[in-house]
Amino acid sequence: MKIKITTLKKRDKSLPLPSYATKGSAGMDIYASLEEPVYIEPGGIALIPTGIALALEPGFECQVRSRSGLALKYGIFALNSPGTIDSDYRGEINIILANFGKQTFKVSNGDRIAQLVVARYEKAEWELVDELPKSERGAGGFGSTGI
């Protein structure tokens, strides 16, 4: 699948486009595009620009997900993950990073800050009914199926 992508004028031209780290990777690493480092204090949230915009075909979304290494080592998460980039959005991709760690985290130009996963989706329509069909689980909620 080919996806149209563009780099914005302010973006460092030496930065790579989002890319897969290995042949088996589901997510593409996306890079911070910064003129100056951004420091995220513990408990803080920052919007990190990437300097790219893309055009997805209808029926597809691009999910923004945390990078496991940043989460494990530093407590850095892509907030609202998985976030969705809709097929009709044409603005800059910005990543919301949150610091759940104990130390200030520095984001520098070119850092891999999140992953993008392209996924197909279906449009749904609601059908209002008086009663839902029975199921084995029924209304059993949180923890109802055991540990």
N, CA, C and O atoms as a GROMACS GRO file, in nm:
protein
  588
    1MET      N    1   0.084  -0.117   0.000
    1MET     CA    2   0.000   0.000   0.000
    1MET      C    3   0.089   0.125   0.000
    1MET      O    4   0.185   0.133   0.077
    2LYS      N    5   0.057   0.218  -0.084
    2LYS     CA    6   0.130   0.345  -0.089
    2LYS      C    7   0.041   0.453  -0.029
    2LYS      O    8  -0.078   0.462  -0.059
    3ILE      N    9   0.101   0.536   0.057
    3ILE     CA   10   0.030   0.646   0.122
    3ILE      C   11   0.100   0.775   0.085
    3ILE      O   12   0.222   0.786   0.096
    4LYS      N   13   0.023   0.872   0.040
    4LYS     CA   14   0.080   1.003   0.005
    4LYS      C   15   0.121   1.074   0.134
    4LYS      O   16   0.045   1.080   0.231
    5ILE      N   17   0.243   1.127   0.133
    5ILE     CA   18   0.298   1.196   0.250
    5ILE      C   19   0.374   1.319   0.202
    5ILE      O   20   0.431   1.318   0.093
    6THR      N   21   0.374   1.423   0.282
    6THR     CA   22   0.449   1.542   0.248
    6THR      C   23   0.523   1.592   0.372
    6THR      O   24   0.479   1.569   0.485
    7THR      N   25   0.633   1.658   0.350
    7THR     CA   26   0.706   1.720   0.459
    7THR      C   27   0.677   1.869   0.457
    7THR      O   28   0.667   1.931   0.351
    8LEU      N   29   0.664   1.926   0.574
    8LEU     CA   30   0.635   2.068   0.586
    8LEU      C   31   0.764   2.148   0.578
    8LEU      O   32   0.872   2.096   0.605
    9LYS      N   33   0.753   2.274   0.542
    9LYS     CA   34   0.872   2.358   0.520
    9LYS      C   35   0.962   2.366   0.642
    9LYS      O   36   1.084   2.369   0.628
   10LYS      N   37   0.903   2.369   0.761
   10LYS     CA   38   0.982   2.384   0.883
   10LYS      C   39   1.056   2.255   0.923
   10LYS      O   40   1.141   2.259   1.012
   11ARG      N   41   1.025   2.143   0.860
   11ARG     CA   42   1.083   2.014   0.898
   11ARG      C   43   1.228   2.003   0.856
   11ARG      O   44   1.266   2.043   0.746
   12ASP      N   45   1.308   1.947   0.944
   12ASP     CA   46   1.449   1.918   0.916
   12ASP      C   47   1.453   1.815   0.803
   12ASP      O   48   1.405   1.702   0.820
   13LYS      N   49   1.508   1.851   0.690
   13LYS     CA   50   1.509   1.764   0.571
   13LYS      C   51   1.594   1.638   0.588
   13LYS      O   52   1.582   1.545   0.508
   14SER      N   53   1.678   1.634   0.689
   14SER     CA   54   1.760   1.515   0.711
   14SER      C   55   1.684   1.405   0.786
   14SER      O   56   1.731   1.291   0.793
   15LEU      N   57   1.567   1.438   0.841
   15LEU     CA   58   1.490   1.337   0.914
   15LEU      C   59   1.429   1.236   0.817
   15LEU      O   60   1.382   1.274   0.709
   16PRO      N   61   1.428   1.109   0.856
   16PRO     CA   62   1.364   1.009   0.770
   16PRO      C   63   1.212   1.018   0.780
   16PRO      O   64   1.158   1.072   0.877
   17LEU      N   65   1.146   0.967   0.680
   17LEU     CA   66   1.001   0.950   0.688
   17LEU      C   67   0.972   0.839   0.788
   17LEU      O   68   1.063   0.763   0.822
   18PRO      N   69   0.848   0.828   0.837
   18PRO     CA   70   0.817   0.716   0.925
   18PRO      C   71   0.861   0.585   0.860
   18PRO      O   72   0.844   0.565   0.739
   19SER      N   73   0.918   0.495   0.941
   19SER     CA   74   0.975   0.374   0.884
   19SER      C   75   0.963   0.256   0.980
   19SER      O   76   0.957   0.273   1.102
   20TYR      N   77   0.961   0.136   0.922
   20TYR     CA   78   0.960   0.013   1.000
   20TYR      C   79   1.102  -0.019   1.044
   20TYR      O   80   1.195  -0.012   0.963
   21ALA      N   81   1.119  -0.055   1.172
   21ALA     CA   82   1.252  -0.086   1.224
   21ALA      C   83   1.299  -0.224   1.177
   21ALA      O   84   1.418  -0.245   1.157
   22THR      N   85   1.205  -0.318   1.160
   22THR     CA   86   1.240  -0.452   1.116
   22THR      C   87   1.135  -0.500   1.014
   22THR      O   88   1.030  -0.438   0.999
   23LYS      N   89   1.164  -0.611   0.946
   23LYS     CA   90   1.070  -0.666   0.848
   23LYS      C   91   0.938  -0.706   0.913
   23LYS      O   92   0.834  -0.697   0.848
   24GLY      N   93   0.940  -0.749   1.038
   24GLY     CA   94   0.820  -0.794   1.105
   24GLY      C   95   0.746  -0.687   1.183
   24GLY      O   96   0.646  -0.716   1.247
   25SER      N   97   0.795  -0.563   1.179
   25SER     CA   98   0.730  -0.455   1.255
   25SER      C   99   0.592  -0.423   1.199
   25SER      O  100   0.574  -0.412   1.078
   26ALA      N  101   0.494  -0.406   1.289
   26ALA     CA  102   0.360  -0.364   1.249
   26ALA      C  103   0.352  -0.212   1.247
   26ALA      O  104   0.277  -0.154   1.169
   27GLY      N  105   0.430  -0.148   1.334
   27GLY     CA  106   0.427  -0.003   1.346
   27GLY      C  107   0.550   0.062   1.287
   27GLY      O  108   0.660   0.007   1.292
   28MET      N  109   0.530   0.179   1.229
   28MET     CA  110   0.640   0.260   1.176
   28MET      C  111   0.680   0.363   1.281
   28MET      O  112   0.594   0.430   1.338
   29ASP      N  113   0.808   0.375   1.307
   29ASP     CA  114   0.855   0.479   1.398
   29ASP      C  115   0.836   0.616   1.333
   29ASP      O  116   0.861   0.633   1.214
   30ILE      N  117   0.792   0.712   1.414
   30ILE     CA  118   0.776   0.849   1.367
   30ILE      C  119   0.868   0.938   1.450
   30ILE      O  120   0.888   0.913   1.569
   31TYR      N  121   0.923   1.040   1.387
   31TYR     CA  122   1.032   1.118   1.444
   31TYR      C  123   0.988   1.259   1.483
   31TYR      O  124   0.906   1.322   1.415
   32ALA      N  125   1.045   1.308   1.594
   32ALA     CA  126   1.020   1.446   1.637
   32ALA      C  127   1.090   1.542   1.542
   32ALA      O  128   1.203   1.517   1.500
   33SER      N  129   1.023   1.651   1.508
   33SER     CA  130   1.082   1.756   1.425
   33SER      C  131   1.082   1.884   1.507
   33SER      O  132   0.983   1.957   1.513
   34LEU      N  133   1.196   1.911   1.571
   34LEU     CA  134   1.205   2.022   1.666
   34LEU      C  135   1.322   2.113   1.635
   34LEU      O  136   1.429   2.068   1.596
   35GLU      N  137   1.301   2.244   1.653
   35GLU     CA  138   1.411   2.340   1.643
   35GLU      C  139   1.491   2.343   1.772
   35GLU      O  140   1.613   2.363   1.770
   36GLU      N  141   1.424   2.323   1.885
   36GLU     CA  142   1.486   2.319   2.017
   36GLU      C  143   1.432   2.197   2.092
   36GLU      O  144   1.318   2.157   2.068
   37PRO      N  145   1.512   2.138   2.182
   37PRO     CA  146   1.460   2.026   2.261
   37PRO      C  147   1.337   2.067   2.342
   37PRO      O  148   1.319   2.184   2.378
   38VAL      N  149   1.253   1.969   2.370
   38VAL     CA  150   1.136   1.989   2.457
   38VAL      C  151   1.157   1.904   2.581
   38VAL      O  152   1.193   1.786   2.571
   39TYR      N  153   1.136   1.963   2.697
   39TYR     CA  154   1.153   1.892   2.824
   39TYR      C  155   1.015   1.868   2.882
   39TYR      O  156   0.936   1.961   2.900
   40ILE      N  157   0.986   1.741   2.912
   40ILE     CA  158   0.857   1.705   2.970
   40ILE      C  159   0.881   1.665   3.116
   40ILE      O  160   0.946   1.565   3.145
   41GLU      N  161   0.828   1.746   3.206
   41GLU     CA  162   0.843   1.720   3.349
   41GLU      C  163   0.760   1.599   3.390
   41GLU      O  164   0.664   1.565   3.320
   42PRO      N  165   0.794   1.531   3.501
   42PRO     CA  166   0.709   1.423   3.549
   42PRO      C  167   0.566   1.472   3.566
   42PRO      O  168   0.542   1.577   3.627
   43GLY      N  169   0.472   1.398   3.513
   43GLY     CA  170   0.332   1.438   3.516
   43GLY      C  171   0.294   1.535   3.406
   43GLY      O  172   0.178   1.574   3.395
   44GLY      N  173   0.391   1.575   3.324
   44GLY     CA  174   0.368   1.673   3.220
   44GLY      C  175   0.323   1.612   3.088
   44GLY      O  176   0.337   1.491   3.064
   45ILE      N  177   0.270   1.698   3.003
   45ILE     CA  178   0.222   1.660   2.871
   45ILE      C  179   0.276   1.760   2.770
   45ILE      O  180   0.278   1.880   2.797
   46ALA      N  181   0.319   1.712   2.654
   46ALA     CA  182   0.370   1.801   2.549
   46ALA      C  183   0.321   1.754   2.413
   46ALA      O  184   0.306   1.635   2.388
   47LEU      N  185   0.297   1.851   2.326
   47LEU     CA  186   0.258   1.823   2.188
   47LEU      C  187   0.384   1.835   2.103
   47LEU      O  188   0.444   1.942   2.094
   48ILE      N  189   0.425   1.724   2.042
   48ILE     CA  190   0.551   1.718   1.969
   48ILE      C  191   0.523   1.714   1.819
   48ILE      O  192   0.458   1.620   1.771
   49PRO      N  193   0.570   1.813   1.744
   49PRO     CA  194   0.549   1.813   1.598
   49PRO      C  195   0.638   1.712   1.528
   49PRO      O  196   0.747   1.678   1.576
   50THR      N  197   0.590   1.665   1.413
   50THR     CA  198   0.669   1.571   1.332
   50THR      C  199   0.706   1.631   1.197
   50THR      O  200   0.794   1.578   1.128
   51GLY      N  201   0.641   1.739   1.158
   51GLY     CA  202   0.673   1.804   1.031
   51GLY      C  203   0.624   1.729   0.909
   51GLY      O  204   0.669   1.755   0.797
   52ILE      N  205   0.531   1.636   0.929
   52ILE     CA  206   0.476   1.563   0.814
   52ILE      C  207   0.324   1.569   0.816
   52ILE      O  208   0.261   1.590   0.920
   53ALA      N  209   0.266   1.552   0.698
   53ALA     CA  210   0.122   1.538   0.681
   53ALA      C  211   0.101   1.425   0.581
   53ALA      O  212   0.188   1.398   0.498
   54LEU      N  213  -0.015   1.360   0.588
   54LEU     CA  214  -0.039   1.248   0.497
   54LEU      C  215  -0.183   1.246   0.451
   54LEU      O  216  -0.269   1.314   0.507
   55ALA      N  217  -0.208   1.166   0.349
   55ALA     CA  218  -0.342   1.149   0.293
   55ALA      C  219  -0.371   1.000   0.282
   55ALA      O  220  -0.313   0.930   0.199
   56LEU      N  221  -0.459   0.953   0.367
   56LEU     CA  222  -0.499   0.812   0.365
   56LEU      C  223  -0.619   0.794   0.273
   56LEU      O  224  -0.699   0.886   0.255
   57GLU      N  225  -0.631   0.677   0.217
   57GLU     CA  226  -0.748   0.643   0.136
   57GLU      C  227  -0.868   0.626   0.229
   57GLU      O  228  -0.851   0.586   0.344
   58PRO      N  229  -0.990   0.656   0.181
   58PRO     CA  230  -1.109   0.630   0.262
   58PRO      C  231  -1.113   0.483   0.304
   58PRO      O  232  -1.077   0.395   0.226
   59GLY      N  233  -1.158   0.459   0.426
   59GLY     CA  234  -1.162   0.323   0.478
   59GLY      C  235  -1.038   0.284   0.557
   59GLY      O  236  -1.027   0.172   0.607
   60PHE      N  237  -0.942   0.378   0.567
   60PHE     CA  238  -0.820   0.353   0.644
   60PHE      C  239  -0.800   0.462   0.748
   60PHE      O  240  -0.842   0.576   0.730
   61GLU      N  241  -0.736   0.424   0.856
   61GLU     CA  242  -0.693   0.519   0.959
   61GLU      C  243  -0.546   0.492   0.988
   61GLU      O  244  -0.493   0.388   0.952
   62CYS      N  245  -0.483   0.586   1.053
   62CYS     CA  246  -0.346   0.567   1.099
   62CYS      C  247  -0.349   0.580   1.251
   62CYS      O  248  -0.381   0.688   1.303
   63GLN      N  249  -0.317   0.474   1.321
   63GLN     CA  250  -0.320   0.474   1.466
   63GLN      C  251  -0.186   0.518   1.521
   63GLN      O  252  -0.081   0.475   1.472
   64VAL      N  253  -0.188   0.604   1.622
   64VAL     CA  254  -0.067   0.650   1.690
   64VAL      C  255  -0.056   0.571   1.820
   64VAL      O  256  -0.148   0.571   1.902
   65ARG      N  257   0.057   0.506   1.838
   65ARG     CA  258   0.079   0.422   1.956
   65ARG      C  259   0.210   0.456   2.024
   65ARG      O  260   0.302   0.510   1.963
   66SER      N  261   0.218   0.422   2.152
   66SER     CA  262   0.341   0.441   2.228
   66SER      C  263   0.450   0.348   2.178
   66SER      O  264   0.422   0.242   2.121
   67ARG      N  265   0.574   0.388   2.200
   67ARG     CA  266   0.688   0.299   2.175
   67ARG      C  267   0.716   0.227   2.307
   67ARG      O  268   0.729   0.290   2.411
   68SER      N  269   0.726   0.096   2.301
   68SER     CA  270   0.740   0.018   2.424
   68SER      C  271   0.867   0.052   2.502
   68SER      O  272   0.865   0.054   2.625
   69GLY      N  273   0.976   0.079   2.433
   69GLY     CA  274   1.100   0.113   2.502
   69GLY      C  275   1.089   0.243   2.580
   69GLY      O  276   1.138   0.251   2.693
   70LEU      N  277   1.026   0.344   2.522
   70LEU     CA  278   1.007   0.471   2.594
   70LEU      C  279   0.916   0.451   2.715
   70LEU      O  280   0.938   0.509   2.821
   71ALA      N  281   0.814   0.367   2.698
   71ALA     CA  282   0.721   0.342   2.809
   71ALA      C  283   0.792   0.269   2.923
   71ALA      O  284   0.781   0.310   3.039
   72LEU      N  285   0.864   0.164   2.891
   72LEU     CA  286   0.931   0.084   2.994
   72LEU      C  287   1.045   0.158   3.062
   72LEU      O  288   1.053   0.161   3.185
   73LYS      N  289   1.132   0.218   2.983
   73LYS     CA  290   1.254   0.279   3.039
   73LYS      C  291   1.232   0.416   3.102
   73LYS      O  292   1.299   0.451   3.198
   74TYR      N  293   1.136   0.495   3.048
   74TYR     CA  294   1.122   0.633   3.091
   74TYR      C  295   0.982   0.672   3.135
   74TYR      O  296   0.962   0.783   3.186
   75GLY      N  297   0.884   0.585   3.118
   75GLY     CA  298   0.747   0.620   3.152
   75GLY      C  299   0.685   0.720   3.056
   75GLY      O  300   0.596   0.796   3.094
   76ILE      N  301   0.731   0.719   2.930
   76ILE     CA  302   0.681   0.811   2.828
   76ILE      C  303   0.578   0.738   2.742
   76ILE      O  304   0.608   0.634   2.683
   77PHE      N  305   0.458   0.794   2.735
   77PHE     CA  306   0.349   0.734   2.660
   77PHE      C  307   0.292   0.832   2.559
   77PHE      O  308   0.289   0.952   2.583
   78ALA      N  309   0.248   0.779   2.446
   78ALA     CA  310   0.167   0.858   2.354
   78ALA      C  311   0.028   0.862   2.416
   78ALA      O  312  -0.042   0.761   2.419
   79LEU      N  313  -0.010   0.978   2.466
   79LEU     CA  314  -0.138   0.993   2.533
   79LEU      C  315  -0.249   0.978   2.430
   79LEU      O  316  -0.229   1.007   2.312
   80ASN      N  317  -0.365   0.932   2.473
   80ASN     CA  318  -0.477   0.907   2.383
   80ASN      C  319  -0.440   0.796   2.286
   80ASN      O  320  -0.480   0.797   2.169
   81SER      N  321  -0.364   0.699   2.336
   81SER     CA  322  -0.317   0.592   2.250
   81SER      C  323  -0.408   0.471   2.260
   81SER      O  324  -0.440   0.430   2.371
   82PRO      N  325  -0.451   0.411   2.149
   82PRO     CA  326  -0.412   0.456   2.016
   82PRO      C  327  -0.496   0.575   1.972
   82PRO      O  328  -0.619   0.572   1.977
   83GLY      N  329  -0.427   0.678   1.930
   83GLY     CA  330  -0.494   0.792   1.869
   83GLY      C  331  -0.523   0.760   1.724
   83GLY      O  332  -0.460   0.671   1.666
   84THR      N  333  -0.616   0.832   1.665
   84THR     CA  334  -0.653   0.806   1.526
   84THR      C  335  -0.626   0.927   1.439
   84THR      O  336  -0.667   1.038   1.471
   85ILE      N  337  -0.557   0.904   1.328
   85ILE     CA  338  -0.545   1.004   1.222
   85ILE      C  339  -0.646   0.961   1.116
   85ILE      O  340  -0.631   0.856   1.054
   86ASP      N  341  -0.749   1.043   1.096
   86ASP     CA  342  -0.856   1.010   1.003
   86ASP      C  343  -0.812   1.028   0.859
   86ASP      O  344  -0.718   1.102   0.829
   87SER      N  345  -0.882   0.957   0.770
   87SER     CA  346  -0.846   0.960   0.627
   87SER      C  347  -0.865   1.098   0.564
   87SER      O  348  -0.804   1.126   0.461
   88ASP      N  349  -0.948   1.184   0.622
   88ASP     CA  350  -0.970   1.316   0.563
   88ASP      C  351  -0.889   1.426   0.631
   88ASP      O  352  -0.905   1.544   0.596
   89TYR      N  353  -0.802   1.393   0.728
   89TYR     CA  354  -0.718   1.493   0.795
   89TYR      C  355  -0.593   1.519   0.711
   89TYR      O  356  -0.526   1.425   0.669
   90ARG      N  357  -0.562   1.645   0.688
   90ARG     CA  358  -0.447   1.680   0.605
   90ARG      C  359  -0.346   1.770   0.676
   90ARG      O  360  -0.252   1.819   0.614
   91GLY      N  361  -0.365   1.791   0.806
   91GLY     CA  362  -0.274   1.877   0.881
   91GLY      C  363  -0.151   1.802   0.930
   91GLY      O  364  -0.136   1.682   0.908
   92GLU      N  365  -0.066   1.876   0.997
   92GLU     CA  366   0.056   1.818   1.052
   92GLU      C  367   0.022   1.711   1.156
   92GLU      O  368  -0.070   1.727   1.235
   93ILE      N  369   0.099   1.603   1.154
   93ILE     CA  370   0.087   1.499   1.255
   93ILE      C  371   0.167   1.545   1.376
   93ILE      O  372   0.288   1.564   1.368
   94ASN      N  373   0.098   1.563   1.486
   94ASN     CA  374   0.161   1.597   1.614
   94ASN      C  375   0.135   1.483   1.711
   94ASN      O  376   0.029   1.421   1.706
   95ILE      N  377   0.229   1.456   1.798
   95ILE     CA  378   0.217   1.346   1.892
   95ILE      C  379   0.206   1.402   2.033
   95ILE      O  380   0.288   1.483   2.076
   96ILE      N  381   0.102   1.358   2.105
   96ILE     CA  382   0.084   1.399   2.244
   96ILE      C  383   0.164   1.302   2.330
   96ILE      O  384   0.130   1.184   2.338
   97LEU      N  385   0.269   1.351   2.394
   97LEU     CA  386   0.350   1.268   2.483
   97LEU      C  387   0.322   1.306   2.627
   97LEU      O  388   0.312   1.424   2.660
   98ALA      N  389   0.311   1.206   2.714
   98ALA     CA  390   0.291   1.227   2.857
   98ALA      C  391   0.403   1.156   2.932
   98ALA      O  392   0.443   1.045   2.897
   99ASN      N  393   0.451   1.222   3.037
   99ASN     CA  394   0.559   1.167   3.118
   99ASN      C  395   0.502   1.112   3.248
   99ASN      O  396   0.469   1.188   3.339
  100PHE      N  397   0.491   0.979   3.256
  100PHE     CA  398   0.447   0.913   3.378
  100PHE      C  399   0.568   0.865   3.459
  100PHE      O  400   0.552   0.794   3.558
  101GLY      N  401   0.687   0.904   3.416
  101GLY     CA  402   0.810   0.865   3.485
  101GLY      C  403   0.840   0.956   3.602
  101GLY      O  404   0.761   1.043   3.638
  102LYS      N  405   0.956   0.932   3.662
  102LYS     CA  406   0.997   1.008   3.781
  102LYS      C  407   1.097   1.119   3.750
  102LYS      O  408   1.129   1.200   3.838
  103GLN      N  409   1.146   1.124   3.625
  103GLN     CA  410   1.246   1.224   3.588
  103GLN      C  411   1.200   1.302   3.466
  103GLN      O  412   1.120   1.254   3.386
  104THR      N  413   1.254   1.423   3.453
  104THR     CA  414   1.227   1.504   3.334
  104THR      C  415   1.279   1.430   3.212
  104THR      O  416   1.388   1.372   3.216
  105PHE      N  417   1.202   1.431   3.105
  105PHE     CA  418   1.239   1.362   2.982
  105PHE      C  419   1.265   1.464   2.873
  105PHE      O  420   1.184   1.554   2.851
  106LYS      N  421   1.378   1.450   2.805
  106LYS     CA  422   1.416   1.541   2.697
  106LYS      C  423   1.383   1.478   2.562
  106LYS      O  424   1.423   1.366   2.533
  107VAL      N  425   1.308   1.552   2.480
  107VAL     CA  426   1.278   1.510   2.344
  107VAL      C  427   1.361   1.599   2.251
  107VAL      O  428   1.350   1.721   2.256
  108SER      N  429   1.443   1.537   2.169
  108SER     CA  430   1.530   1.610   2.077
  108SER      C  431   1.486   1.588   1.933
  108SER      O  432   1.416   1.492   1.902
  109ASN      N  433   1.528   1.677   1.845
  109ASN     CA  434   1.501   1.662   1.703
  109ASN      C  435   1.551   1.526   1.655
  109ASN      O  436   1.664   1.487   1.682
  110GLY      N  437   1.465   1.454   1.584
  110GLY     CA  438   1.504   1.323   1.530
  110GLY      C  439   1.477   1.206   1.621
  110GLY      O  440   1.496   1.091   1.580
  111ASP      N  441   1.434   1.231   1.745
  111ASP     CA  442   1.401   1.119   1.834
  111ASP      C  443   1.280   1.044   1.780
  111ASP      O  444   1.185   1.104   1.730
  112ARG      N  445   1.282   0.912   1.793
  112ARG     CA  446   1.166   0.830   1.759
  112ARG      C  447   1.070   0.837   1.877
  112ARG      O  448   1.101   0.790   1.986
  113ILE      N  449   0.953   0.896   1.855
  113ILE     CA  450   0.866   0.929   1.968
  113ILE      C  451   0.738   0.846   1.976
  113ILE      O  452   0.674   0.843   2.081
  114ALA      N  453   0.700   0.779   1.868
  114ALA     CA  454   0.576   0.700   1.868
  114ALA      C  455   0.582   0.605   1.749
  114ALA      O  456   0.678   0.603   1.672
  115GLN      N  457   0.476   0.525   1.735
  115GLN     CA  458   0.461   0.435   1.621
  115GLN      C  459   0.330   0.466   1.550
  115GLN      O  460   0.233   0.508   1.612
  116LEU      N  461   0.331   0.444   1.420
  116LEU     CA  462   0.209   0.458   1.340
  116LEU      C  463   0.173   0.321   1.284
  116LEU      O  464   0.258   0.251   1.228
  117VAL      N  465   0.047   0.284   1.299
  117VAL     CA  466  -0.004   0.158   1.244
  117VAL      C  467  -0.121   0.193   1.154
  117VAL      O  468  -0.218   0.254   1.198
  118VAL      N  469  -0.112   0.156   1.028
  118VAL     CA  470  -0.219   0.180   0.932
  118VAL      C  471  -0.318   0.064   0.942
  118VAL      O  472  -0.278  -0.052   0.938
  119ALA      N  473  -0.447   0.098   0.955
  119ALA     CA  474  -0.549  -0.006   0.972
  119ALA      C  475  -0.673   0.026   0.891
  119ALA      O  476  -0.711   0.142   0.875
  120ARG      N  477  -0.735  -0.078   0.840
  120ARG     CA  478  -0.862  -0.066   0.770
  120ARG      C  479  -0.973  -0.058   0.875
  120ARG      O  480  -0.962  -0.117   0.982
  121TYR      N  481  -1.079   0.014   0.843
  121TYR     CA  482  -1.195   0.018   0.933
  121TYR      C  483  -1.323   0.011   0.852
  121TYR      O  484  -1.325   0.036   0.732
  122GLU      N  485  -1.430  -0.024   0.921
  122GLU     CA  486  -1.562  -0.032   0.861
  122GLU      C  487  -1.648   0.080   0.918
  122GLU      O  488  -1.635   0.114   1.036
  123LYS      N  489  -1.732   0.138   0.837
  123LYS     CA  490  -1.832   0.234   0.884
  123LYS      C  491  -1.950   0.155   0.937
  123LYS      O  492  -1.991   0.056   0.877
  124ALA      N  493  -2.004   0.197   1.050
  124ALA     CA  494  -2.115   0.126   1.113
  124ALA      C  495  -2.239   0.213   1.115
  124ALA      O  496  -2.232   0.336   1.114
  125GLU      N  497  -2.352   0.148   1.117
  125GLU     CA  498  -2.480   0.216   1.134
  125GLU      C  499  -2.546   0.154   1.256
  125GLU      O  500  -2.537   0.033   1.278
  126TRP      N  501  -2.614   0.237   1.335
  126TRP     CA  502  -2.684   0.188   1.452
  126TRP      C  503  -2.823   0.136   1.412
  126TRP      O  504  -2.891   0.196   1.329
  127GLU      N  505  -2.862   0.026   1.471
  127GLU     CA  506  -2.995  -0.028   1.454
  127GLU      C  507  -3.059  -0.033   1.592
  127GLU      O  508  -3.024  -0.120   1.673
  128LEU      N  509  -3.151   0.057   1.619
  128LEU     CA  510  -3.215   0.064   1.749
  128LEU      C  511  -3.315  -0.052   1.763
  128LEU      O  512  -3.405  -0.067   1.681
  129VAL      N  513  -3.296  -0.133   1.868
  129VAL     CA  514  -3.384  -0.247   1.892
  129VAL      C  515  -3.438  -0.239   2.035
  129VAL      O  516  -3.381  -0.170   2.119
  130ASP      N  517  -3.545  -0.309   2.061
  130ASP     CA  518  -3.603  -0.312   2.196
  130ASP      C  519  -3.522  -0.399   2.291
  130ASP      O  520  -3.517  -0.373   2.412
  131GLU      N  521  -3.460  -0.503   2.236
  131GLU     CA  522  -3.384  -0.596   2.320
  131GLU      C  523  -3.269  -0.654   2.239
  131GLU      O  524  -3.282  -0.679   2.119
  132LEU      N  525  -3.156  -0.675   2.306
  132LEU     CA  526  -3.038  -0.732   2.240
  132LEU      C  527  -3.048  -0.885   2.241
  132LEU      O  528  -3.111  -0.942   2.330
  133PRO      N  529  -2.987  -0.951   2.142
  133PRO     CA  530  -2.986  -1.098   2.144
  133PRO      C  531  -2.908  -1.149   2.265
  133PRO      O  532  -2.815  -1.084   2.312
  134LYS      N  533  -2.946  -1.264   2.314
  134LYS     CA  534  -2.878  -1.326   2.429
  134LYS      C  535  -2.738  -1.370   2.388
  134LYS      O  536  -2.713  -1.402   2.271
  135SER      N  537  -2.646  -1.372   2.486
  135SER     CA  538  -2.511  -1.424   2.463
  135SER      C  539  -2.467  -1.502   2.586
  135SER      O  540  -2.530  -1.491   2.692
  136GLU      N  541  -2.362  -1.579   2.573
  136GLU     CA  542  -2.312  -1.658   2.685
  136GLU      C  543  -2.270  -1.568   2.800
  136GLU      O  544  -2.296  -1.601   2.916
  137ARG      N  545  -2.207  -1.459   2.772
  137ARG     CA  546  -2.157  -1.367   2.875
  137ARG      C  547  -2.267  -1.279   2.932
  137ARG      O  548  -2.268  -1.250   3.052
  138GLY      N  549  -2.359  -1.238   2.849
  138GLY     CA  550  -2.466  -1.150   2.896
  138GLY      C  551  -2.411  -1.014   2.938
  138GLY      O  552  -2.328  -0.956   2.869
  139ALA      N  553  -2.458  -0.965   3.051
  139ALA     CA  554  -2.418  -0.833   3.099
  139ALA      C  555  -2.299  -0.839   3.193
  139ALA      O  556  -2.263  -0.738   3.255
  140GLY      N  557  -2.236  -0.957   3.205
  140GLY     CA  558  -2.122  -0.970   3.294
  140GLY      C  559  -2.011  -0.872   3.253
  140GLY      O  560  -1.969  -0.871   3.137
  141GLY      N  561  -1.964  -0.793   3.347
  141GLY     CA  562  -1.867  -0.688   3.318
  141GLY      C  563  -1.728  -0.718   3.366
  141GLY      O  564  -1.680  -0.831   3.357
  142PHE      N  565  -1.664  -0.616   3.417
  142PHE     CA  566  -1.523  -0.622   3.458
  142PHE      C  567  -1.496  -0.741   3.551
  142PHE      O  568  -1.552  -0.749   3.660
  143GLY      N  569  -1.411  -0.831   3.507
  143GLY     CA  570  -1.370  -0.945   3.587
  143GLY      C  571  -1.470  -1.059   3.592
  143GLY      O  572  -1.449  -1.156   3.665
  144SER      N  573  -1.579  -1.049   3.516
  144SER     CA  574  -1.683  -1.152   3.525
  144SER      C  575  -1.639  -1.287   3.469
  144SER      O  576  -1.700  -1.389   3.501
  145THR      N  577  -1.537  -1.290   3.386
  145THR     CA  578  -1.492  -1.418   3.330
  145THR      C  579  -1.376  -1.478   3.408
  145THR      O  580  -1.322  -1.581   3.369
  146GLY      N  581  -1.337  -1.414   3.518
  146GLY     CA  582  -1.230  -1.467   3.604
  146GLY      C  583  -1.095  -1.407   3.573
  146GLY      O  584  -1.082  -1.315   3.493
  147ILE      N  585  -0.994  -1.463   3.639
  147ILE     CA  586  -0.857  -1.413   3.625
  147ILE      C  587  -0.785  -1.493   3.520
  147ILE      O  588  -0.668  -1.468   3.492
   0.00000   0.00000   0.00000
